[in-house]
Amino acid sequence: MRPLLLLPLFASVLGAAEGYTDTPVIPGQKWKVHDSARPQPPRAPREQLKCATTPAPAGAVVLFDGKDAAAEWEPDAVASKKLPNPVVWDVQDGAMVARSNSIRTKRSFGSVRFHAEWRSAKGYDQDEKKKSQGNSNSGIFFMKTYELQVLDCWKTETYADGMTASVYGQHSPLFNACLPSREWNSYDIDFTAPRFKADGSLESPARITVVMNGVKVQDDAEYIGPSTHRKVLPYKSHESRLPLGLQWHGDPVEFRNIWVVEK
């Protein structure tokens, strides 16, 4: 499906959801981090959404093929440091199911094209108590640092810069392109790594373009710095290649068909 950037003006706009009023202003924006007043993006029309089950192209590194998660992934050392026995996630019915701790790739990457499919945890679509950031929360971290949010926002709302396909704490998506809970969603991502000068200062920021279920939801968005909660962090020089990460946030979110092409 051709990625859509401009959708009909009659796409419904949701009201503001829970958030914060005591956080700093995001540089270059009028909104605060996780601003409770920031409006929700319009919903993409349901008929325009379709999970793209795209096979890995020639030259891609297949990070998960539905069989062996441990082939390419390992427990994230930092996220797991308080756990006595960190694990690689279980595989059930061809899907890698988040549990216990975050994981990261054994290989390191810089700028990439990245594909992943995910769906919310079983039973969450029937649990009315699961709302906001508690509804099947996870995240994809590029270079262990720059997050694209994974969350089920089909039925529930959260602060706009923390919803599905947001550049967490920085940019809300252009559209809410979620499919119904427990249906598979696809992310096709073009990530450009930041560049640093010899003295450690920033030469060019990280950038990301995201197509979710056939709809463009981030259009060359610029990371203002590392991803974090309720704060604004400055860039800090790091290696040009670092592992990719998948976040454990207490919810057994499922992932499948993960591959990456280095740019």
DRENPA-3360 file (N, C-alpha, C; in nm, 2 decimals, always signed):
BEGIN
1 = MRPLLLLP = +0.08/-0.12/+0.00/+0.00/+0.00/+0.00/+0.09/+0.12/+0.00 ~ +0.05/+0.22/-0.08/+0.13/+0.35/-0.09/+0.12/+0.42/+0.04 ~ +0.23/+0.46/+0.10/+0.22/+0.54/+0.22/+0.14/+0.67/+0.21 ~ +0.05/+0.70/+0.30/-0.03/+0.82/+0.29/+0.02/+0.92/+0.39 ~ +0.03/+1.04/+0.35/+0.07/+1.15/+0.43/-0.04/+1.25/+0.46 ~ -0.12/+1.28/+0.36/-0.23/+1.37/+0.37/-0.36/+1.28/+0.36 ~ -0.44/+1.29/+0.47/-0.57/+1.21/+0.47/-0.68/+1.31/+0.47 ~ -0.80/+1.26/+0.45/-0.92/+1.35/+0.44/-0.94/+1.43/+0.57;
9 = LFASVLGA = -0.98/+1.55/+0.55/-1.00/+1.65/+0.66/-1.10/+1.60/+0.76 ~ -1.19/+1.51/+0.72/-1.30/+1.47/+0.81/-1.25/+1.36/+0.90 ~ -1.12/+1.31/+0.89/-1.07/+1.21/+0.99/-1.09/+1.27/+1.13 ~ -1.15/+1.19/+1.22/-1.19/+1.25/+1.35/-1.07/+1.28/+1.43 ~ -1.08/+1.39/+1.50/-0.97/+1.44/+1.60/-1.02/+1.41/+1.74 ~ -0.94/+1.34/+1.81/-0.98/+1.30/+1.95/-0.94/+1.41/+2.04 ~ -1.00/+1.42/+2.16/-0.97/+1.52/+2.25/-0.84/+1.49/+2.33 ~ -0.80/+1.59/+2.41/-0.67/+1.57/+2.48/-0.69/+1.46/+2.59;
17 = AEGYTDTP = -0.58/+1.39/+2.61/-0.59/+1.28/+2.71/-0.50/+1.31/+2.83 ~ -0.48/+1.22/+2.92/-0.40/+1.24/+3.04/-0.26/+1.27/+3.00 ~ -0.19/+1.35/+3.09/-0.06/+1.39/+3.06/-0.01/+1.47/+3.18 ~ +0.09/+1.56/+3.15/+0.15/+1.64/+3.26/+0.15/+1.79/+3.23 ~ +0.16/+1.86/+3.34/+0.17/+2.01/+3.32/+0.29/+2.07/+3.38 ~ +0.38/+1.98/+3.44/+0.49/+2.03/+3.52/+0.62/+1.99/+3.45 ~ +0.62/+1.96/+3.32/+0.74/+1.92/+3.25/+0.80/+2.04/+3.17 ~ +0.92/+2.03/+3.12/+0.98/+2.13/+3.04/+0.92/+2.14/+2.90;
25 = VIPGQKWK = +0.93/+2.26/+2.84/+0.89/+2.28/+2.70/+0.98/+2.21/+2.61 ~ +0.93/+2.14/+2.51/+1.01/+2.07/+2.41/+1.08/+2.18/+2.32 ~ +1.21/+2.18/+2.30/+1.27/+2.28/+2.22/+1.21/+2.28/+2.08 ~ +1.18/+2.40/+2.03/+1.12/+2.42/+1.90/+0.97/+2.40/+1.89 ~ +0.91/+2.36/+2.00/+0.77/+2.34/+2.00/+0.70/+2.43/+2.11 ~ +0.57/+2.44/+2.10/+0.50/+2.51/+2.21/+0.45/+2.42/+2.32 ~ +0.47/+2.29/+2.30/+0.42/+2.19/+2.39/+0.52/+2.15/+2.49 ~ +0.48/+2.11/+2.61/+0.57/+2.06/+2.71/+0.58/+1.91/+2.69;
33 = VHDSARPQ = +0.68/+1.84/+2.75/+0.70/+1.70/+2.74/+0.57/+1.63/+2.80 ~ +0.51/+1.54/+2.73/+0.39/+1.47/+2.77/+0.28/+1.57/+2.81 ~ +0.26/+1.67/+2.73/+0.17/+1.78/+2.77/+0.03/+1.73/+2.76 ~ -0.05/+1.75/+2.87/-0.19/+1.71/+2.88/-0.27/+1.79/+2.79 ~ -0.23/+1.91/+2.74/-0.31/+1.99/+2.65/-0.28/+1.96/+2.50 ~ -0.18/+1.88/+2.48/-0.14/+1.86/+2.34/-0.25/+1.77/+2.27 ~ -0.31/+1.81/+2.16/-0.42/+1.74/+2.10/-0.38/+1.61/+2.04 ~ -0.47/+1.51/+2.04/-0.45/+1.38/+1.98/-0.45/+1.40/+1.82;
41 = PPRAPREQ = -0.37/+1.32/+1.75/-0.37/+1.33/+1.61/-0.50/+1.27/+1.55 ~ -0.53/+1.30/+1.43/-0.65/+1.24/+1.37/-0.63/+1.09/+1.35 ~ -0.74/+1.02/+1.35/-0.74/+0.88/+1.32/-0.74/+0.86/+1.17 ~ -0.65/+0.77/+1.13/-0.65/+0.73/+0.99/-0.78/+0.64/+0.96 ~ -0.84/+0.67/+0.85/-0.96/+0.58/+0.82/-0.93/+0.44/+0.82 ~ -1.01/+0.36/+0.88/-0.99/+0.21/+0.90/-0.96/+0.14/+0.76 ~ -1.03/+0.18/+0.66/-1.02/+0.11/+0.53/-0.88/+0.14/+0.47 ~ -0.80/+0.24/+0.51/-0.67/+0.26/+0.46/-0.56/+0.19/+0.53;
49 = LKCATTPA = -0.59/+0.12/+0.64/-0.49/+0.06/+0.72/-0.48/-0.09/+0.69 ~ -0.36/-0.13/+0.67/-0.33/-0.28/+0.64/-0.19/-0.31/+0.69 ~ -0.18/-0.41/+0.77/-0.05/-0.46/+0.82/+0.03/-0.51/+0.70 ~ +0.15/-0.45/+0.68/+0.24/-0.49/+0.57/+0.33/-0.61/+0.62 ~ +0.30/-0.73/+0.58/+0.38/-0.84/+0.62/+0.49/-0.86/+0.52 ~ +0.58/-0.76/+0.51/+0.68/-0.76/+0.41/+0.80/-0.85/+0.44 ~ +0.83/-0.94/+0.35/+0.94/-1.03/+0.37/+1.07/-0.96/+0.36 ~ +1.17/-1.01/+0.43/+1.31/-0.95/+0.43/+1.36/-0.95/+0.29;
57 = PAGAVVLF = +1.41/-0.83/+0.24/+1.47/-0.83/+0.11/+1.61/-0.88/+0.10 ~ +1.66/-0.90/-0.01/+1.80/-0.95/-0.03/+1.90/-0.86/+0.04 ~ +1.99/-0.91/+0.12/+2.09/-0.83/+0.19/+2.04/-0.79/+0.33 ~ +1.92/-0.82/+0.37/+1.87/-0.78/+0.50/+1.93/-0.87/+0.61 ~ +1.94/-0.82/+0.73/+1.97/-0.90/+0.84/+1.84/-0.94/+0.91 ~ +1.81/-1.07/+0.91/+1.68/-1.11/+0.97/+1.71/-1.12/+1.12 ~ +1.64/-1.04/+1.20/+1.66/-1.04/+1.34/+1.56/-1.13/+1.41 ~ +1.45/-1.16/+1.35/+1.36/-1.27/+1.41/+1.27/-1.32/+1.30;
65 = DGKDAAAE = +1.28/-1.45/+1.28/+1.21/-1.52/+1.17/+1.10/-1.61/+1.22 ~ +1.06/-1.59/+1.35/+0.95/-1.67/+1.41/+1.00/-1.80/+1.48 ~ +1.13/-1.82/+1.48/+1.18/-1.94/+1.54/+1.27/-1.92/+1.66 ~ +1.38/-1.87/+1.64/+1.49/-1.86/+1.74/+1.52/-1.72/+1.78 ~ +1.47/-1.67/+1.89/+1.49/-1.53/+1.93/+1.64/-1.52/+1.98 ~ +1.70/-1.62/+2.04/+1.83/-1.61/+2.09/+1.94/-1.60/+1.98 ~ +1.91/-1.63/+1.86/+2.00/-1.62/+1.75/+2.06/-1.48/+1.73 ~ +1.98/-1.38/+1.75/+2.02/-1.24/+1.72/+2.00/-1.15/+1.84;
73 = WEPDAVAS = +1.93/-1.20/+1.95/+1.90/-1.11/+2.06/+1.96/-1.16/+2.19 ~ +1.98/-1.07/+2.28/+2.03/-1.10/+2.42/+1.97/-1.01/+2.52 ~ +1.97/-1.05/+2.65/+1.92/-0.95/+2.75/+1.99/-0.82/+2.75 ~ +1.92/-0.71/+2.76/+1.99/-0.58/+2.77/+2.06/-0.57/+2.91 ~ +2.18/-0.55/+2.91/+2.26/-0.55/+3.03/+2.22/-0.44/+3.13 ~ +2.20/-0.32/+3.08/+2.16/-0.21/+3.16/+2.02/-0.23/+3.22 ~ +1.93/-0.26/+3.13/+1.79/-0.27/+3.18/+1.77/-0.39/+3.27 ~ +1.86/-0.49/+3.26/+1.85/-0.61/+3.33/+1.94/-0.62/+3.45;
81 = KKLPNPVV = +2.01/-0.52/+3.49/+2.12/-0.53/+3.59/+2.07/-0.56/+3.73 ~ +1.94/-0.53/+3.75/+1.88/-0.56/+3.88/+1.82/-0.70/+3.89 ~ +1.82/-0.77/+3.78/+1.76/-0.91/+3.77/+1.87/-1.01/+3.79 ~ +1.84/-1.11/+3.87/+1.94/-1.22/+3.88/+1.96/-1.31/+3.76 ~ +1.85/-1.32/+3.68/+1.85/-1.41/+3.57/+1.78/-1.35/+3.45 ~ +1.84/-1.25/+3.39/+1.77/-1.19/+3.27/+1.76/-1.29/+3.16 ~ +1.66/-1.28/+3.07/+1.62/-1.38/+2.97/+1.61/-1.32/+2.83 ~ +1.62/-1.40/+2.73/+1.58/-1.37/+2.60/+1.43/-1.41/+2.59;
89 = WDVQDGAM = +1.35/-1.33/+2.52/+1.20/-1.35/+2.52/+1.16/-1.49/+2.46 ~ +1.05/-1.54/+2.51/+1.00/-1.67/+2.46/+0.94/-1.65/+2.32 ~ +0.93/-1.76/+2.25/+0.87/-1.77/+2.12/+0.75/-1.85/+2.13 ~ +0.63/-1.80/+2.09/+0.50/-1.87/+2.10/+0.43/-1.85/+1.97 ~ +0.40/-1.96/+1.89/+0.33/-1.95/+1.77/+0.39/-1.85/+1.67 ~ +0.52/-1.85/+1.66/+0.59/-1.77/+1.57/+0.61/-1.63/+1.61 ~ +0.57/-1.59/+1.73/+0.59/-1.45/+1.78/+0.68/-1.45/+1.90 ~ +0.76/-1.35/+1.91/+0.85/-1.33/+2.03/+0.77/-1.25/+2.13;
97 = VARSNSIR = +0.75/-1.30/+2.25/+0.66/-1.24/+2.35/+0.75/-1.17/+2.46 ~ +0.73/-1.04/+2.47/+0.80/-0.96/+2.57/+0.78/-1.02/+2.71 ~ +0.89/-1.03/+2.79/+0.87/-1.07/+2.93/+1.00/-1.03/+3.01 ~ +0.98/-1.00/+3.13/+1.09/-1.00/+3.23/+1.19/-0.89/+3.22 ~ +1.24/-0.86/+3.10/+1.35/-0.76/+3.09/+1.35/-0.72/+2.94 ~ +1.42/-0.60/+2.92/+1.44/-0.56/+2.78/+1.55/-0.64/+2.71 ~ +1.55/-0.64/+2.58/+1.65/-0.72/+2.50/+1.71/-0.62/+2.40 ~ +1.83/-0.67/+2.35/+1.90/-0.59/+2.25/+1.96/-0.69/+2.15;
105 = TKRSFGSV = +1.99/-0.63/+2.03/+2.06/-0.72/+1.93/+2.20/-0.74/+1.97 ~ +2.25/-0.86/+1.93/+2.39/-0.89/+1.95/+2.48/-0.81/+1.85 ~ +2.43/-0.77/+1.74/+2.50/-0.69/+1.64/+2.47/-0.54/+1.67 ~ +2.56/-0.46/+1.61/+2.54/-0.32/+1.63/+2.51/-0.25/+1.49 ~ +2.43/-0.14/+1.49/+2.39/-0.08/+1.37/+2.39/+0.07/+1.38 ~ +2.40/+0.14/+1.27/+2.39/+0.28/+1.27/+2.26/+0.32/+1.19 ~ +2.27/+0.38/+1.08/+2.15/+0.42/+1.00/+2.10/+0.29/+0.93 ~ +1.96/+0.28/+0.94/+1.90/+0.15/+0.89/+1.76/+0.18/+0.83;
113 = RFHAEWRS = +1.72/+0.08/+0.75/+1.58/+0.06/+0.73/+1.54/-0.06/+0.81 ~ +1.43/-0.05/+0.88/+1.39/-0.15/+0.98/+1.24/-0.18/+0.96 ~ +1.21/-0.31/+0.97/+1.07/-0.36/+0.96/+1.04/-0.44/+1.08 ~ +0.93/-0.42/+1.14/+0.88/-0.51/+1.25/+0.73/-0.51/+1.25 ~ +0.67/-0.62/+1.30/+0.53/-0.63/+1.32/+0.50/-0.66/+1.46 ~ +0.40/-0.60/+1.52/+0.37/-0.62/+1.66/+0.22/-0.62/+1.69 ~ +0.18/-0.68/+1.80/+0.04/-0.67/+1.84/+0.03/-0.66/+1.99 ~ -0.08/-0.61/+2.04/-0.10/-0.59/+2.18/-0.11/-0.73/+2.25;
121 = AKGYDQDE = -0.09/-0.73/+2.38/-0.09/-0.85/+2.46/-0.23/-0.91/+2.46 ~ -0.23/-1.04/+2.47/-0.36/-1.12/+2.48/-0.44/-1.08/+2.60 ~ -0.57/-1.05/+2.58/-0.65/-1.01/+2.69/-0.66/-0.86/+2.72 ~ -0.57/-0.78/+2.66/-0.57/-0.64/+2.69/-0.69/-0.57/+2.62 ~ -0.73/-0.62/+2.51/-0.85/-0.56/+2.45/-0.98/-0.58/+2.53 ~ -0.98/-0.67/+2.63/-1.09/-0.70/+2.71/-1.08/-0.64/+2.85 ~ -0.97/-0.58/+2.88/-0.95/-0.53/+3.01/-0.97/-0.38/+3.02 ~ -1.08/-0.34/+3.07/-1.12/-0.20/+3.07/-1.03/-0.11/+3.16;
129 = KKKSQGNS = -0.96/-0.18/+3.25/-0.88/-0.11/+3.35/-0.74/-0.07/+3.28 ~ -0.71/-0.13/+3.17/-0.59/-0.10/+3.10/-0.60/+0.03/+3.01 ~ -0.54/+0.14/+3.05/-0.55/+0.26/+2.98/-0.42/+0.33/+2.97 ~ -0.42/+0.43/+2.89/-0.30/+0.52/+2.87/-0.17/+0.44/+2.85 ~ -0.07/+0.46/+2.93/+0.06/+0.40/+2.91/+0.06/+0.25/+2.95 ~ -0.05/+0.21/+3.02/-0.06/+0.07/+3.06/-0.11/-0.03/+2.96 ~ -0.15/+0.02/+2.84/-0.21/-0.07/+2.75/-0.11/-0.12/+2.64 ~ -0.04/-0.23/+2.68/+0.05/-0.30/+2.59/+0.17/-0.21/+2.55;
137 = NSGIFFMK = +0.24/-0.17/+2.65/+0.35/-0.07/+2.63/+0.48/-0.14/+2.60 ~ +0.55/-0.10/+2.49/+0.69/-0.14/+2.46/+0.75/-0.03/+2.38 ~ +0.86/-0.06/+2.32/+0.93/+0.04/+2.24/+1.04/-0.01/+2.16 ~ +1.07/+0.05/+2.05/+1.19/+0.01/+1.97/+1.29/+0.12/+1.99 ~ +1.41/+0.08/+2.03/+1.52/+0.17/+2.05/+1.63/+0.16/+1.95 ~ +1.65/+0.26/+1.87/+1.76/+0.27/+1.78/+1.89/+0.31/+1.85 ~ +2.00/+0.24/+1.83/+2.12/+0.27/+1.90/+2.11/+0.28/+2.05 ~ +2.02/+0.20/+2.10/+1.99/+0.19/+2.25/+1.95/+0.32/+2.31;
145 = TYELQVLD = +1.91/+0.42/+2.22/+1.90/+0.56/+2.27/+1.78/+0.63/+2.22 ~ +1.73/+0.60/+2.10/+1.63/+0.68/+2.03/+1.51/+0.60/+2.01 ~ +1.40/+0.63/+2.09/+1.28/+0.54/+2.09/+1.17/+0.58/+1.99 ~ +1.11/+0.47/+1.94/+0.98/+0.48/+1.87/+0.89/+0.40/+1.95 ~ +0.78/+0.47/+2.00/+0.69/+0.40/+2.09/+0.60/+0.29/+2.03 ~ +0.58/+0.18/+2.11/+0.49/+0.08/+2.08/+0.39/+0.08/+2.19 ~ +0.26/+0.09/+2.15/+0.15/+0.10/+2.24/+0.02/+0.07/+2.17 ~ -0.08/+0.01/+2.24/-0.21/-0.01/+2.18/-0.30/+0.11/+2.21;
153 = CWKTETYA = -0.32/+0.20/+2.11/-0.40/+0.31/+2.12/-0.53/+0.30/+2.03 ~ -0.57/+0.18/+2.01/-0.69/+0.16/+1.93/-0.81/+0.21/+2.01 ~ -0.82/+0.18/+2.14/-0.94/+0.22/+2.22/-0.91/+0.32/+2.32 ~ -0.78/+0.33/+2.36/-0.75/+0.42/+2.47/-0.66/+0.53/+2.43 ~ -0.66/+0.64/+2.50/-0.57/+0.76/+2.47/-0.47/+0.77/+2.58 ~ -0.36/+0.84/+2.54/-0.25/+0.88/+2.63/-0.20/+1.01/+2.59 ~ -0.10/+1.07/+2.66/-0.04/+1.19/+2.61/+0.01/+1.17/+2.47 ~ -0.01/+1.27/+2.38/+0.01/+1.25/+2.24/+0.15/+1.22/+2.20;
161 = DGMTASVY = +0.25/+1.27/+2.28/+0.39/+1.24/+2.24/+0.44/+1.11/+2.31 ~ +0.34/+1.03/+2.36/+0.38/+0.90/+2.41/+0.29/+0.79/+2.36 ~ +0.21/+0.83/+2.25/+0.11/+0.73/+2.20/+0.18/+0.64/+2.09 ~ +0.11/+0.56/+2.03/+0.16/+0.47/+1.93/+0.23/+0.55/+1.82 ~ +0.36/+0.50/+1.78/+0.44/+0.56/+1.68/+0.49/+0.70/+1.71 ~ +0.48/+0.74/+1.83/+0.54/+0.87/+1.87/+0.69/+0.86/+1.88 ~ +0.76/+0.97/+1.85/+0.90/+0.98/+1.89/+0.89/+1.02/+2.04 ~ +0.91/+0.92/+2.13/+0.87/+0.93/+2.26/+0.92/+1.06/+2.33;
169 = GQHSPLFN = +0.82/+1.13/+2.39/+0.85/+1.26/+2.46/+0.88/+1.37/+2.37 ~ +0.87/+1.36/+2.24/+0.92/+1.47/+2.15/+0.81/+1.50/+2.04 ~ +0.78/+1.40/+1.96/+0.69/+1.42/+1.85/+0.57/+1.32/+1.85 ~ +0.45/+1.37/+1.85/+0.33/+1.28/+1.83/+0.33/+1.24/+1.69 ~ +0.26/+1.13/+1.66/+0.25/+1.09/+1.52/+0.16/+1.18/+1.44 ~ +0.17/+1.18/+1.31/+0.08/+1.26/+1.23/-0.06/+1.20/+1.23 ~ -0.08/+1.07/+1.25/-0.21/+1.01/+1.25/-0.20/+0.89/+1.35 ~ -0.32/+0.86/+1.41/-0.33/+0.74/+1.48/-0.37/+0.63/+1.38;
177 = ACLPSREW = -0.27/+0.54/+1.35/-0.29/+0.44/+1.25/-0.30/+0.30/+1.31 ~ -0.35/+0.29/+1.44/-0.36/+0.16/+1.50/-0.47/+0.08/+1.44 ~ -0.44/-0.05/+1.42/-0.55/-0.15/+1.39/-0.61/-0.19/+1.52 ~ -0.73/-0.26/+1.52/-0.79/-0.30/+1.64/-0.70/-0.39/+1.73 ~ -0.72/-0.38/+1.86/-0.64/-0.46/+1.95/-0.64/-0.61/+1.91 ~ -0.52/-0.66/+1.92/-0.48/-0.80/+1.89/-0.47/-0.83/+1.74 ~ -0.49/-0.72/+1.66/-0.45/-0.74/+1.52/-0.30/-0.70/+1.50 ~ -0.24/-0.76/+1.41/-0.10/-0.72/+1.39/-0.08/-0.58/+1.32;
185 = NSYDIDFT = +0.01/-0.51/+1.37/+0.05/-0.38/+1.31/+0.19/-0.39/+1.25 ~ +0.22/-0.31/+1.15/+0.35/-0.31/+1.09/+0.41/-0.17/+1.10 ~ +0.54/-0.17/+1.13/+0.62/-0.05/+1.12/+0.73/-0.07/+1.01 ~ +0.74/+0.03/+0.92/+0.85/+0.03/+0.82/+0.92/+0.17/+0.85 ~ +1.04/+0.16/+0.89/+1.11/+0.27/+0.95/+1.24/+0.30/+0.87 ~ +1.26/+0.43/+0.85/+1.39/+0.47/+0.79/+1.45/+0.56/+0.90 ~ +1.56/+0.51/+0.96/+1.63/+0.58/+1.07/+1.77/+0.62/+1.03 ~ +1.79/+0.75/+1.05/+1.93/+0.81/+1.02/+2.00/+0.84/+1.15;
193 = APRFKADG = +2.11/+0.78/+1.17/+2.18/+0.80/+1.30/+2.24/+0.94/+1.31 ~ +2.26/+0.99/+1.43/+2.32/+1.12/+1.45/+2.47/+1.11/+1.41 ~ +2.52/+1.23/+1.39/+2.67/+1.24/+1.36/+2.73/+1.34/+1.46 ~ +2.85/+1.31/+1.50/+2.91/+1.39/+1.60/+3.05/+1.44/+1.55 ~ +3.09/+1.56/+1.59/+3.22/+1.61/+1.55/+3.33/+1.55/+1.63 ~ +3.45/+1.57/+1.59/+3.57/+1.51/+1.67/+3.57/+1.56/+1.81 ~ +3.52/+1.68/+1.84/+3.52/+1.73/+1.98/+3.40/+1.68/+2.06 ~ +3.31/+1.60/+2.00/+3.20/+1.54/+2.07/+3.07/+1.62/+2.05;
201 = SLESPARI = +3.08/+1.74/+1.99/+2.96/+1.82/+1.97/+2.87/+1.76/+1.85 ~ +2.75/+1.79/+1.85/+2.66/+1.74/+1.75/+2.68/+1.80/+1.61 ~ +2.70/+1.72/+1.51/+2.71/+1.76/+1.37/+2.57/+1.76/+1.30 ~ +2.50/+1.65/+1.32/+2.36/+1.64/+1.26/+2.28/+1.54/+1.35 ~ +2.15/+1.57/+1.38/+2.07/+1.49/+1.47/+2.02/+1.36/+1.41 ~ +1.97/+1.28/+1.49/+1.90/+1.16/+1.44/+1.77/+1.20/+1.38 ~ +1.73/+1.12/+1.28/+1.60/+1.15/+1.21/+1.53/+1.02/+1.19 ~ +1.40/+1.03/+1.17/+1.32/+0.90/+1.15/+1.19/+0.93/+1.07;
209 = TVVMNGVK = +1.17/+0.84/+0.98/+1.05/+0.84/+0.90/+0.98/+0.70/+0.93 ~ +0.85/+0.70/+0.95/+0.78/+0.58/+0.99/+0.65/+0.57/+0.91 ~ +0.63/+0.45/+0.85/+0.51/+0.41/+0.79/+0.45/+0.30/+0.87 ~ +0.33/+0.33/+0.92/+0.26/+0.23/+1.01/+0.13/+0.19/+0.94 ~ +0.12/+0.06/+0.91/+0.01/+0.00/+0.84/-0.03/+0.07/+0.72 ~ +0.07/+0.12/+0.64/+0.05/+0.18/+0.51/+0.04/+0.33/+0.52 ~ +0.04/+0.39/+0.64/+0.02/+0.53/+0.65/+0.15/+0.60/+0.71 ~ +0.19/+0.70/+0.65/+0.31/+0.77/+0.70/+0.27/+0.85/+0.83;
217 = VQDDAEYI = +0.34/+0.81/+0.94/+0.30/+0.87/+1.07/+0.41/+0.96/+1.13 ~ +0.54/+0.94/+1.08/+0.65/+1.03/+1.11/+0.72/+1.06/+0.98 ~ +0.74/+1.19/+0.95/+0.79/+1.23/+0.82/+0.93/+1.30/+0.84 ~ +1.03/+1.23/+0.85/+1.17/+1.28/+0.87/+1.17/+1.37/+0.99 ~ +1.12/+1.31/+1.10/+1.11/+1.38/+1.23/+1.25/+1.38/+1.29 ~ +1.29/+1.49/+1.36/+1.42/+1.51/+1.41/+1.42/+1.48/+1.56 ~ +1.50/+1.39/+1.61/+1.52/+1.37/+1.75/+1.59/+1.49/+1.81 ~ +1.53/+1.55/+1.92/+1.60/+1.66/+1.99/+1.71/+1.61/+2.08;
225 = GPSTHRKV = +1.71/+1.48/+2.10/+1.81/+1.42/+2.19/+1.77/+1.28/+2.23 ~ +1.83/+1.22/+2.32/+1.79/+1.08/+2.36/+1.65/+1.08/+2.42 ~ +1.59/+0.96/+2.40/+1.45/+0.95/+2.45/+1.45/+0.92/+2.60 ~ +1.36/+0.99/+2.67/+1.34/+0.97/+2.82/+1.20/+1.01/+2.86 ~ +1.17/+0.99/+2.99/+1.04/+1.02/+3.04/+1.04/+1.15/+3.12 ~ +0.95/+1.25/+3.08/+0.93/+1.37/+3.15/+1.05/+1.47/+3.15 ~ +1.15/+1.45/+3.07/+1.26/+1.53/+3.06/+1.30/+1.57/+2.92 ~ +1.39/+1.66/+2.90/+1.46/+1.69/+2.78/+1.61/+1.67/+2.80;
233 = LPYKSHES = +1.66/+1.58/+2.73/+1.81/+1.55/+2.74/+1.88/+1.59/+2.62 ~ +2.00/+1.65/+2.64/+2.09/+1.69/+2.53/+2.16/+1.57/+2.46 ~ +2.20/+1.59/+2.34/+2.28/+1.48/+2.27/+2.41/+1.47/+2.35 ~ +2.46/+1.34/+2.35/+2.59/+1.31/+2.41/+2.66/+1.22/+2.31 ~ +2.78/+1.25/+2.27/+2.85/+1.17/+2.17/+2.85/+1.02/+2.21 ~ +2.83/+0.94/+2.11/+2.84/+0.79/+2.13/+2.89/+0.73/+2.00 ~ +2.91/+0.60/+2.01/+2.96/+0.52/+1.90/+2.87/+0.53/+1.78 ~ +2.93/+0.51/+1.66/+2.85/+0.53/+1.53/+2.76/+0.41/+1.51;
241 = RLPLGLQW = +2.79/+0.30/+1.58/+2.71/+0.18/+1.56/+2.68/+0.12/+1.70 ~ +2.56/+0.09/+1.73/+2.52/+0.04/+1.86/+2.40/-0.06/+1.84 ~ +2.37/-0.14/+1.94/+2.26/-0.24/+1.93/+2.12/-0.17/+1.92 ~ +2.03/-0.24/+1.85/+1.89/-0.21/+1.86/+1.83/-0.27/+1.98 ~ +1.72/-0.21/+2.03/+1.66/-0.26/+2.16/+1.51/-0.27/+2.14 ~ +1.46/-0.37/+2.22/+1.31/-0.38/+2.24/+1.29/-0.37/+2.38 ~ +1.19/-0.29/+2.42/+1.17/-0.26/+2.56/+1.07/-0.36/+2.63 ~ +1.10/-0.39/+2.75/+1.01/-0.46/+2.84/+0.95/-0.35/+2.93;
249 = HGDPVEFR = +0.82/-0.33/+2.93/+0.76/-0.23/+3.01/+0.64/-0.29/+3.09 ~ +0.66/-0.42/+3.12/+0.56/-0.48/+3.20/+0.44/-0.55/+3.13 ~ +0.44/-0.54/+2.99/+0.34/-0.59/+2.91/+0.39/-0.69/+2.81 ~ +0.33/-0.81/+2.80/+0.37/-0.91/+2.71/+0.33/-0.89/+2.56 ~ +0.38/-0.78/+2.51/+0.36/-0.74/+2.37/+0.43/-0.85/+2.28 ~ +0.37/-0.87/+2.16/+0.43/-0.97/+2.07/+0.49/-0.91/+1.95 ~ +0.60/-0.97/+1.90/+0.67/-0.92/+1.78/+0.69/-1.03/+1.69 ~ +0.69/-1.00/+1.56/+0.73/-1.10/+1.45/+0.79/-1.03/+1.33;
257 = NIWVVEK = +0.85/-1.11/+1.25/+0.90/-1.06/+1.12/+0.98/-0.93/+1.13 ~ +1.10/-0.94/+1.20/+1.18/-0.83/+1.23/+1.31/-0.84/+1.14 ~ +1.33/-0.74/+1.06/+1.46/-0.74/+0.98/+1.51/-0.60/+0.96 ~ +1.63/-0.59/+0.92/+1.70/-0.46/+0.91/+1.79/-0.46/+0.79 ~ +1.80/-0.35/+0.72/+1.89/-0.32/+0.62/+1.98/-0.20/+0.65 ~ +2.11/-0.22/+0.65/+2.20/-0.11/+0.68/+2.21/-0.02/+0.57 ~ +2.21/+0.11/+0.59/+2.21/+0.22/+0.49/+2.36/+0.26/+0.47;
% end
